[in-house]
């Protein structure tokens, strides 16, 4: 039931100087930066307009809050002691999944429409502003499709259900489902990112294998299937493990749900395989090479999610500043607040711009686009996720004590902010992957050089920064300097994308504060820039 109208006249005081509730938000039309960069990437504006308007309503944002307040519950046994291995969710979680899957979050890139990956990437950005936890199972489902190409029969059976645009959480075998989702279970206690240390074993048995072992992290254990890694006779191998068989549940036992800092609406679990039936995906010994296709596509989403979290946090801070006064002046009219918000907005738009530009490469054809997508997504994932937690904190501080209270979205966003840097390769893993890509794929380095060369000669400050980078790193450095190298390259690439697609004042401010002039280490510790055109990219928050 809707709430009754709030009363501002109370027995002891009148409520003043508090921003009104925001009401329905159009997350597409109200975000001029997204419209710009999604358009430049070739995304489907009509689909995104529909999704952005529907996902930003009061009802959907309330569903996001409910899904976080009421996290999933693990039910290992029924009342009689029979094994269930069930995960129960609040109805709000299912509403959000239904909205995302139904809109094509997992399907659009594989439907042969132009700009499919770019449209998907923008959907990740939009959904992350409302409830980021449900993105995990939908991202896994999207990213599993290219890995399934390693087996024609599995592809034929699973892909129509994974791309069905129908959310069907019923516990039934694939044949009886209208739509399906896919999870991932790779890492183990002893290895973490070093999956070659995995100890789970795979024993052939007729047309399939039996898996035995423990997985330290299983993303989305309620999924209909999982891509997983296990040691077969020929080495580390990729398998598809169905959760449900014709005769009942597969021998997958959930040990516990992880009690995570954030991402609370999503169930992440430890699981064990007790002779679970699995179908080999790819050749024995080719496990990493097979599943890396899934990892490559999940990294696109971990590059876009921080931009969405940044946007949500900045939107709250901007709205508050436009409707809150202190010392007889609106916060948004105070020079220091404007400098802080503008500085933060440059990091947000830079992250959005680079992520969407990389998504365009995922839609490209030919070896150059693929090489650039592999390197570009690593650069985007690294830089955007390192900037995200600090930005969300600063946005929280703009609201003062209110920002620290669960009545606002800021605590949820702050808990979520570190996740995407850790997921699918932490910062060090990504930096090492960048070095490996530069060493093993000359075409990737050539594609990156071509990207940067497109803006050469347009801004002397950018050109000077490029020369300084080349002088510091005439060739890719050793591991100890990999973070410096990755940050420098990612910042240059971001600047080049902004120069091509953002307003000149925005690109110029980014170059001035990130590449050219000395600055401090905290938000707002920058030289003189005009904040007005930068803040305009946040949309108009002056009206309640």
C-alpha positions in Angstrom: 0.0 0.0 0.0 1.3 3.5 -0.7 2.3 5.6 2.2 0.0 8.4 3.5 1.1 12.0 2.8 4.0 13.0 5.0 3.3 15.8 7.5 5.8 18.6 7.8 4.1 20.4 10.7 4.9 18.4 13.8 4.1 19.1 17.5 7.5 20.5 18.3 8.7 21.9 15.0 8.2 22.4 11.3 10.3 20.2 9.0 12.2 22.6 6.6 15.4 22.5 4.6 14.9 18.8 3.8 14.8 17.8 0.1 11.4 16.3 -0.9 11.3 12.6 -2.0 12.5 12.3 -5.5 9.6 10.3 -7.0 10.0 8.4 -10.2 13.3 8.9 -12.0 13.9 8.5 -15.7 17.4 7.1 -15.6 17.9 7.4 -19.3 16.4 10.8 -20.2 17.8 12.3 -17.0 21.3 11.3 -17.8 22.7 13.4 -20.7 26.2 11.8 -20.4 24.7 8.3 -20.8 22.7 9.4 -23.9 26.0 10.8 -25.3 28.2 7.8 -24.7 25.7 5.1 -25.4 24.9 6.8 -28.7 28.6 7.0 -29.6 28.9 3.3 -28.8 26.0 2.4 -31.1 23.6 1.3 -28.4 19.9 1.0 -29.0 18.5 4.2 -27.6 14.9 3.2 -27.9 15.4 0.1 -25.8 17.4 2.0 -23.2 14.9 4.7 -23.0 12.2 2.2 -22.1 14.4 0.4 -19.6 15.7 3.5 -18.0 12.2 4.9 -17.4 10.8 1.6 -16.1 13.7 0.7 -13.8 13.9 4.1 -12.1 10.4 4.2 -10.7 9.7 4.5 -7.0 8.4 1.0 -7.0 11.5 -0.5 -8.6 13.9 1.4 -6.4 11.9 0.3 -3.3 12.2 -3.3 -4.6 16.0 -2.8 -4.7 16.0 -1.6 -1.1 13.8 -4.6 0.0 16.0 -7.1 -1.8 18.9 -5.8 0.2 17.1 -5.6 3.5 15.9 -9.2 3.2 18.8 -11.2 1.9 18.5 -14.7 0.6 18.0 -17.5 3.0 19.7 -20.9 2.8 17.4 -23.8 3.6 19.5 -27.0 3.7 16.9 -29.5 4.8 13.1 -29.8 4.9 11.2 -30.4 8.2 11.8 -34.2 7.9 15.5 -33.9 7.5 15.6 -34.5 3.7 18.2 -32.6 1.9 16.8 -29.5 0.0 19.8 -27.2 -0.8 17.3 -24.5 -1.5 17.9 -20.7 -1.5 14.8 -18.6 -0.8 14.6 -15.0 -1.9 12.4 -12.0 -1.1 9.7 -11.4 -3.7 11.4 -8.1 -4.6 14.4 -10.0 -5.8 12.3 -11.9 -8.2 10.6 -8.7 -9.4 14.0 -7.2 -10.3 15.2 -10.4 -12.0 12.0 -10.5 -14.0 12.5 -6.9 -15.1 16.1 -7.3 -16.1 15.8 -10.7 -17.9 12.5 -9.6 -19.5 14.2 -6.4 -20.9 16.9 -8.5 -22.5 19.8 -7.9 -20.2 21.3 -11.3 -20.9 19.8 -11.8 -24.4 20.3 -8.6 -26.4 24.0 -9.1 -27.4 23.2 -12.5 -28.9 20.1 -11.5 -30.9 22.2 -10.2 -33.9 21.0 -6.6 -33.4 23.5 -3.8 -34.0 25.1 -2.5 -30.8 24.0 -5.4 -28.7 26.9 -5.4 -26.3 26.8 -1.7 -26.0 23.1 -1.8 -25.2 23.7 -4.6 -22.6 26.6 -2.5 -21.1 24.2 0.5 -20.6 21.7 -1.8 -19.0 24.3 -3.0 -16.5 25.0 0.7 -15.7 21.3 1.4 -15.3 20.5 -1.7 -13.2 23.5 -1.1 -10.9 21.9 2.2 -9.9 18.8 0.4 -8.6 20.0 -2.9 -7.2 23.4 -4.2 -8.1 23.1 -7.6 -6.5 20.8 -9.0 -9.2 23.3 -8.1 -11.9 25.5 -11.1 -10.9 23.2 -13.9 -12.0 22.1 -12.0 -15.1 25.8 -11.1 -16.0 26.8 -14.8 -15.6 24.0 -15.8 -17.9 25.0 -13.2 -20.5 28.6 -14.2 -20.3 28.2 -17.9 -20.5 27.0 -17.8 -24.2 30.4 -17.5 -25.9 31.9 -20.2 -23.7 29.2 -22.6 -24.7 30.3 -22.4 -28.3 33.0 -24.9 -27.4 30.3 -27.7 -27.6 27.6 -27.6 -30.3 25.2 -29.9 -28.4 25.4 -28.0 -25.2 25.1 -24.7 -27.1 21.9 -26.0 -28.8 20.3 -27.2 -25.6 21.2 -24.3 -23.3 21.4 -21.0 -25.3 17.8 -20.8 -26.3 16.8 -21.0 -22.7 19.5 -18.6 -21.5 18.4 -16.0 -24.1 14.6 -16.6 -23.7 13.8 -13.2 -22.0 11.8 -15.2 -19.5 12.7 -15.4 -15.8 11.8 -18.9 -14.6 13.1 -19.6 -11.1 11.2 -22.9 -10.7 13.4 -25.9 -9.6 13.0 -28.0 -12.8 15.3 -29.6 -15.3 16.2 -27.6 -18.3 13.8 -29.4 -20.6 10.8 -28.2 -18.5 12.0 -24.6 -18.2 10.9 -21.6 -20.2 14.0 -19.7 -19.4 17.3 -20.5 -17.6 20.2 -18.8 -15.8 23.8 -19.8 -15.6 26.2 -19.4 -12.7 30.0 -19.9 -12.2 32.0 -21.9 -9.7 35.8 -21.7 -10.3 37.8 -20.7 -7.3 38.8 -23.0 -4.4 40.3 -22.4 -1.0 43.9 -23.2 -1.8 44.2 -21.3 -5.1 41.8 -18.3 -5.4 42.7 -16.6 -8.7 45.3 -19.4 -9.3 42.7 -21.8 -10.7 45.4 -24.2 -12.0 45.8 -25.2 -8.3 42.2 -26.5 -8.3 41.8 -29.9 -6.8 38.2 -30.8 -7.8 38.3 -34.1 -9.8 36.4 -35.1 -12.8 35.9 -38.8 -13.5 34.5 -39.9 -16.9 31.4 -42.1 -16.8 29.8 -42.9 -20.1 28.6 -39.7 -21.9 29.4 -37.5 -18.9 31.7 -37.0 -16.0 31.3 -37.2 -12.2 32.8 -34.2 -10.2 34.0 -34.4 -6.7 35.3 -31.5 -4.7 34.7 -28.1 -3.0 34.2 -24.7 -4.5 35.0 -21.7 -2.3 32.9 -19.3 -4.3 29.9 -20.2 -6.4 28.2 -17.2 -8.0 24.5 -17.4 -8.0 24.0 -21.0 -6.6 20.2 -20.9 -7.5 21.1 -20.9 -11.2 20.0 -23.7 -13.5 23.6 -24.6 -14.4 27.2 -23.7 -13.6 30.4 -23.5 -15.6 33.1 -24.9 -13.4 36.7 -26.1 -13.6 37.9 -29.6 -12.5 41.0 -31.8 -13.0 40.4 -34.5 -15.6 43.0 -37.0 -16.7 44.1 -34.5 -19.5 44.4 -31.6 -17.1 42.2 -28.7 -15.9 39.0 -28.9 -17.9 35.8 -26.8 -18.1 32.4 -28.4 -17.4 28.8 -27.5 -17.4 27.1 -28.8 -14.3 23.2 -28.8 -14.4 21.6 -28.1 -11.1 18.6 -30.3 -12.0 18.4 -33.6 -13.7 15.4 -35.5 -15.0 15.4 -37.6 -11.9 15.8 -34.8 -9.4 18.5 -32.5 -8.0 22.1 -33.1 -9.0 24.7 -34.0 -6.3 25.5 -30.3 -5.6 25.5 -29.5 -1.9 25.4 -25.9 -0.7 27.6 -25.6 2.4 26.7 -22.1 3.3 25.9 -18.6 1.9 28.7 -16.1 2.1 28.1 -13.3 4.6 29.3 -10.5 2.4 30.0 -6.8 2.9 27.7 -5.9 0.0 25.9 -7.5 -2.9 23.5 -8.7 -0.3 20.5 -9.4 -2.5 22.6 -12.0 -4.4 23.4 -15.4 -2.9 27.0 -16.4 -3.2 27.9 -19.8 -1.8 30.4 -22.4 -0.9 29.4 -25.7 -2.6 30.5 -29.3 -2.8 30.2 -31.7 -5.7 29.4 -35.2 -4.4 29.8 -37.1 -7.7 27.8 -34.5 -9.5 27.0 -35.2 -13.2 28.8 -32.8 -15.5 29.1 -32.3 -19.2 32.6 -31.5 -20.6 32.8 -28.2 -22.3 35.8 -28.1 -24.7 38.8 -30.5 -24.6 40.4 -31.9 -21.6 43.2 -29.7 -20.4 41.7 -26.6 -22.1 39.7 -25.4 -19.1 41.2 -21.9 -18.8 41.1 -21.3 -22.5 37.4 -22.3 -22.6 36.1 -20.4 -19.6 38.1 -17.3 -20.3 35.4 -16.4 -22.9 33.0 -16.1 -20.0 35.5 -14.2 -17.9 36.2 -11.8 -20.8 32.5 -10.9 -21.0 31.9 -10.6 -17.3 34.8 -8.1 -17.2 32.8 -5.8 -19.4 30.1 -5.8 -16.8 32.5 -5.2 -14.0 33.7 -2.2 -15.9 30.2 -0.8 -16.3 28.9 -1.4 -12.8 31.2 1.1 -11.0 30.0 3.8 -13.4 26.4 3.0 -12.4 27.3 3.1 -8.7 29.1 6.4 -9.2 26.1 7.8 -11.0 23.7 6.7 -8.3 25.8 8.2 -5.5 26.5 11.5 -7.4 22.8 11.8 -8.3 21.9 11.7 -4.6 24.6 14.2 -3.7 23.7 16.5 -6.5 20.0 16.4 -5.6 20.8 17.1 -2.0 23.0 20.0 -2.8 20.4 21.5 -5.1 17.7 21.4 -2.3 19.6 22.0 0.9 20.8 25.3 2.2 23.6 26.2 4.7 24.7 29.6 5.8 22.0 31.3 3.9 23.0 29.8 0.5 22.1 26.6 -1.4 24.9 24.1 -1.2 25.0 23.8 -5.0 25.8 27.6 -5.2 28.8 27.3 -2.8 32.1 27.3 -4.7 33.8 24.5 -2.7 30.8 22.2 -3.0 30.7 22.8 -6.8 34.4 22.1 -7.0 34.0 18.8 -5.2 31.0 17.6 -7.2 32.6 18.6 -10.5 35.8 16.7 -9.7 33.8 13.6 -8.8 31.6 14.0 -11.9 34.8 13.9 -14.1 35.7 10.5 -12.7 32.1 9.3 -13.2 31.8 10.4 -16.7 35.3 9.2 -17.6 34.4 5.8 -16.2 31.1 5.7 -18.1 32.7 6.9 -21.4 35.6 4.4 -21.3 33.3 1.5 -20.4 30.8 2.3 -23.3 33.7 2.8 -25.7 35.1 -0.7 -24.8 31.6 -2.2 -25.2 31.6 -0.8 -28.7 34.7 -2.9 -29.4 32.8 -6.0 -28.1 30.4 -5.4 -30.9 33.1 -4.9 -33.5 34.3 -7.5 -35.9 37.7 -8.6 -36.8 40.9 -9.3 -34.9 41.6 -5.6 -34.2 38.4 -5.1 -32.3 38.8 -8.3 -30.4 42.4 -7.4 -29.4 41.4 -3.9 -28.3 38.4 -5.3 -26.3 40.7 -7.6 -24.3 43.1 -4.8 -23.4 40.6 -2.1 -23.1 38.2 -3.9 -20.8 41.1 -4.6 -18.4 42.1 -0.9 -18.4 38.5 0.2 -17.8 37.9 -2.4 -15.1 41.1 -1.4 -13.3 40.7 2.4 -13.2 37.0 2.7 -12.8 36.9 0.3 -9.8 39.8 2.0 -8.1 38.0 5.3 -8.3 34.6 4.1 -7.3 34.9 3.6 -3.5 36.4 7.0 -2.9 33.8 8.7 -5.1 30.9 7.0 -3.3 32.4 8.0 0.1 32.7 11.7 -1.0 29.1 11.7 -2.3 28.1 10.3 1.1 29.9 13.1 2.9 28.1 15.7 0.7 24.9 14.7 2.6 26.6 14.9 5.9 25.1 12.6 8.6 22.2 11.7 6.4 24.6 10.1 3.9 25.7 7.6 6.7 22.1 6.6 7.4 20.3 3.6 5.7 17.4 5.9 4.9 19.5 7.0 1.9 21.0 4.7 -0.8 24.5 5.8 0.1 25.4 3.0 2.6 24.2 0.3 0.1 26.3 1.9 -2.7 29.3 2.2 -0.4 29.2 -1.5 0.6 28.9 -2.4 -3.1 31.7 -0.1 -4.3 34.7 -2.5 -3.8 33.1 -5.6 -5.3 33.7 -5.2 -9.0 37.4 -4.6 -8.5 37.7 -7.9 -6.6 35.3 -9.9 -8.8 36.8 -11.5 -12.0 40.3 -10.5 -11.2 41.5 -8.2 -8.5 43.6 -5.1 -9.3 46.9 -6.9 -9.3 45.6 -9.8 -11.4 44.2 -7.3 -14.0 47.5 -5.4 -14.1 49.4 -8.5 -14.7 46.9 -9.5 -17.4 47.5 -6.1 -19.1 51.2 -6.8 -19.2 50.7 -10.3 -20.6 48.3 -9.0 -23.3 50.9 -6.3 -24.3 53.6 -9.0 -24.5 51.6 -11.7 -26.2 49.2 -9.8 -28.5 51.0 -7.2 -30.5 47.8 -6.3 -32.2 46.3 -5.2 -28.9 49.1 -2.7 -28.4 48.8 -1.5 -31.9 45.0 -1.0 -31.5 45.6 1.0 -28.3 48.2 3.2 -30.0 45.7 3.8 -32.9 43.1 4.8 -30.4 45.3 7.3 -28.7 46.6 8.6 -32.1 43.1 9.6 -33.1 43.2 12.7 -30.9 46.9 13.6 -31.3 47.5 17.2 -32.0 44.1 18.4 -30.6 45.3 19.4 -27.1 48.8 20.2 -26.3 48.3 19.1 -22.7 47.2 15.7 -23.8 50.1 15.4 -26.2 52.5 16.4 -23.4 51.1 13.7 -21.1 51.5 11.1 -23.9 55.1 12.1 -24.3 55.7 11.8 -20.6 54.1 8.4 -20.5 56.3 7.2 -23.4 59.4 8.5 -21.7 58.5 6.8 -18.4 57.5 3.6 -20.1 59.3 3.2 -23.4 58.2 -0.5 -23.1 55.9 -2.2 -20.7 57.5 -2.3 -17.2 58.1 -5.1 -14.8 55.5 -6.3 -12.4 56.4 -3.8 -9.6 55.3 -0.8 -11.8 52.3 -2.5 -13.3 49.7 -0.4 -11.4 51.4 2.9 -12.4 51.5 1.8 -16.0 47.9 0.6 -16.0 46.6 3.8 -14.4 48.5 6.0 -16.8 47.3 4.2 -19.9 43.7 4.0 -18.7 43.7 7.7 -17.9 45.1 8.6 -21.3 42.6 6.4 -23.0 39.7 7.9 -21.0 40.9 11.4 -21.9 41.0 10.4 -25.6 37.4 9.0 -25.5 36.1 12.2 -23.8 37.9 14.3 -26.4 36.0 12.5 -29.1 32.6 12.3 -27.6 32.1 14.6 -24.5 31.6 18.4 -24.6 34.9 20.2 -25.0 34.6 21.8 -21.6 34.3 18.4 -20.0 37.2 16.8 -21.8 39.3 19.9 -21.2 38.6 19.8 -17.5 39.4 16.1 -17.3 42.8 16.7 -19.1 43.6 19.7 -16.9 42.9 17.9 -13.6 44.1 14.4 -14.5 46.9 14.9 -16.9 48.2 18.4 -16.9 48.1 20.4 -13.7 49.4 19.4 -10.2 46.6 18.4 -7.9 46.0 17.0 -4.4 45.0 13.5 -3.5 41.5 14.2 -2.4 38.3 15.2 -4.3 38.1 18.9 -5.0 41.8 19.5 -4.6 42.2 20.7 -8.1 43.1 23.8 -10.0 40.6 26.4 -11.3 38.0 24.9 -13.7 34.6 26.0 -14.7 32.3 23.5 -12.9 29.1 24.5 -14.6 29.4 22.4 -17.8 30.7 19.4 -15.9 27.8 19.6 -13.4 25.3 20.0 -16.3 26.1 16.4 -17.3 24.5 15.2 -14.0 21.1 16.4 -15.3 18.7 18.9 -13.8 18.2 18.1 -10.1 16.8 21.5 -9.1 13.2 20.4 -9.4 11.8 18.1 -6.8 
